[in-house]
Structures are given as C-alpha cells and as structure tokens.
Amino acid sequence: MLLDLNNLDCSIRLASCSTGARQLQIMIQMNLYKLIKFIGYIKYYLGLKEHVTIAVNKNIVFHRRRSNADRYPIQMLSVLFDRPWKTSDARLVLEDGSIWRAKSFGASGTQVGEVVFNTSLTGYQEILTDPSYAGQFVLMTNPHIGNTGVNIDDEESNQCFLAGLVIRSLSICTSNWRCTEALGDYLAKRNIMGIYDVDTRAITRRLRQDGSLIGVLSTEKSQTDEELLEMARKWKIVGVDLISGVSCTAPYKWTGNTGSEWEFSNGQNHGETFHVVAYDFGIKHNILRRLASYGCKITVVPSTWPAAETLKMKPDGILFSNGPGDPAAVPYAVQTVKDIIGKVPVFGICMGHQLLGQALGGKTFKMKFGHHGGNHPVHNLRNGRVEISAQNHNYAVDPATLPPDVEVTHVNLNDNSCAGLACPKLNLISLQYHPESSPGPHDSDPAFGEFIKLMKANKLQTV
Ligand SMILES: NC(=O)CC[C@H](N)C(=O)O
C-alpha cells in the first residue's frame, strides 16, 4: 500500500479492552509521523492502558491489543517507516556510573574528558575556541544554544581544543546578521562532538554536589556502557601537561586589532607604545586585542621559549597567558617564570597567575568544580570595588602557601578563593580570572591599564 504520509486523514480510537468504560475518539488531520508520536504521548503521559487502533483513510493499518509486545507502539511502528526526527543516538557516561542519553550533533565517535559547567549566558563560540578548555566537556547551563550561529570574528583561537559540548536545547535555526555557519556544521568540520536534549540541570547539580567528573561521550553503538565507564574511570587529567598541545610552535608578531566598533576604552594608550612578549600557554586572542588597544606591540612566544631569549628581546613587559590543565604539571613553565620575574614587569592571567604563584613559592590545588562563567563577583581589595568577572579555571593558588611579601589583591566572593596577586618589589600583577572577558563583562579591563602603569614606571626608572 502506498501512502501519502504528509496528508492523511487519520483517526485514533483508544478503547478500553475489558470494560469499555473509557472511550476516546479523535478525528485529526496530521501526518502519520506526528500521529504515531501523538499516540505515544497519549499512552505514556496520560497513562492509558487500552489497546490502540489507528485508522488511516479508514483503512486500519495498525491494530493491537495491549500485551507485552505492545508496550512500545512507537517503536513497533517505526519498523514500518523511517522516522524523520532525530532520536537519542549518543551516551554520556560519567565516572560515577550515571548514563545520560542524548542526541548528537557535530562530530561522532567516542571522546573522553572532564565535564565542567559554564554559566555564561552568551558567547558559546568564544568558549568553544578558548584553548583553556582542552581536555574538557563544556556543559552550558544556559538551556538554548546555537541561535546566533557562528562567525569568523568571534574566535578566541584558530581551533577548538575542548573535548565536546553538552547542551540542553540546540536551536533549530540561526538568526544573526553576523552568522556565517550553523553551530552543528562548525563543530562537525572541527571534529568536535556535541550532544543536546540532555538534562543539563541535573548534571550541573551533580557536579556541584560531587565535584567535576570525568566522562565519556560516544555515538558508537559497538561500545558497551561498561566499556565507556571503564574508559572514564581510567582517564586522568590531574598531573597532565595540556599546554604543550595548544601552544604555538614558533614566535610571531600579533597584528590583529580590536575592530573600532568593539572598542570601548578610547585613549587608553596615551600615544605610548610598549613591547610586550606574551607567553602562549593557550592564549586567547582577546588578551592580545586588549593589549594592542592599550598601545602594546606584541610578540607571542611558545610555552617552551627560553627566558634568556625573551629577555634578549628587551621587552617592556611580559605576559603569561591562560592555558589548559593542571598548573602543577608544567614545572618547565614555572622555571621560565622564575627566571623572568624581578627583571621585567609581568602580568599573569589565569594559568599565568597560577604559574606566578608557584614561581613565588606557593602551591596550587584542584577546586571542587572550578569557576566557569561570566558572572563571578570578585572583590578588588586595592580599590574596594566589586567586579563581575569572566572566569574559567579548575585550579587555584593557595594563598596560605605564599611568602609574606606577596599581596592577595583580589578575592572571589563566591568562595573566598584567591583571585589576584601582586608583588610590588617584583613589578608583578596577576589575576585568576579573565580581564579580557570574551565572553563576559568588561569590569576588569582596567587591569590592562595597571600593567601599562607598571611598564611605564619601570621604563622611567631605567632611563
Ligand atoms: N583559563 C585558564 O588559564 C585555566 C587555568 C587552569 N587550566 C585551570 O583550570 O585552573
């Protein structure tokens, strides 16, 4: 029998098989796919136990009494027709043994990583291209993602390094004048897995309660749940150098600038130019754009670039960038920082701050679930102001391990963790969070001005 599935006159009759007490007859005009789904809703949401009759153009095509085999009429009917809507085809298996069924988008395959939740309301593309997320699945707590698509200007690096993206709802369309591509196509091209239709709220509550968890995301049916769980339990992120996988391999001069339409702090550079060497531990482009806006000429160098070579360039200041993974797993970077501090003004951001903390004699530790989002209140102890900040870190410097001449300048108001350091005698400042934001509020942008002041004062002293 050939059926025009898009235009059928269908009727459903649900009748009580034993008593006949409950009868429901609906005449509707809908396509058969919707009809099948609709019957599923009636049976499972209203809890009806009756047998089902579907009549299509008055020809009965499906009629079954309720029996064990009839418990899933949607699935039974699906053998007759290919379903055009997507069904669950992915699993996220967490190391605590929980299994989350979801729908995949982007790339397919099997990927392991640490699951962290990000509370930013906007800026998923900047988050996807932040190299500090290497080795991590980013779960967005904002439930609706993908509505603005992606564009070439909002990249924070040239690649997506994260393990994958976990979202509640994937926008079915894009609507933005800057959009050049849909999120799913973008991720597929970059071989990054994504899942949607997963209870992100429940996973976030679990992470908040139990701490960040390792997970395995898979679209491969050949892998059993037990195999994926074992993979999650065996994988380690603590103690691993992730910087070497994201840093540039040779020095380069930064030539990009903040487009004038995005510039919000005119006249910051006062016509003066400073040469900054930026260590790329996984640097976000907006750090470079903001430094350029403040009048810096920037040379970006790889994470393994020797301190002596950097000092030979006679920079006015050195920036230690953000970067992925465990700051205690990169002793070579801590040594470079040690060899530099005290000789040139320095500014550390996130991983850079953690490396400075260690170079000063302190220790870092892994937080329960870290800080990831654009709404973290930070108390700037130097001027008394509260900044709403952009954050992305799982580790922090333990201030109790620092020598007395190191000043804690900023405190995260959510958990009182150390959010900024300074050591005036070494011309050193650092922030655990992201003054460049992208995405996030701009409250902390003046930190770049502080770095300029340090370089200026040092320049005056040395002439
Ligand atoms: N954004 C960053 O630099 C992150 C620093 C470090 N990888 C952490 O998770 O704490």
The ligand as an ORCA input file, in Angstrom:
! r2SCAN-3c Opt
* xyz 0 1
  N      41.824     29.623     31.850
  C      42.926     29.119     32.379
  O      44.030     29.589     32.190
  C      42.753     27.871     33.190
  C      43.897     27.592     34.084
  C      43.944     26.137     34.519
  N      43.984     25.284     33.387
  C      42.771     25.818     35.411
  O      41.867     25.111     35.019
  O      42.738     26.293     36.520
*
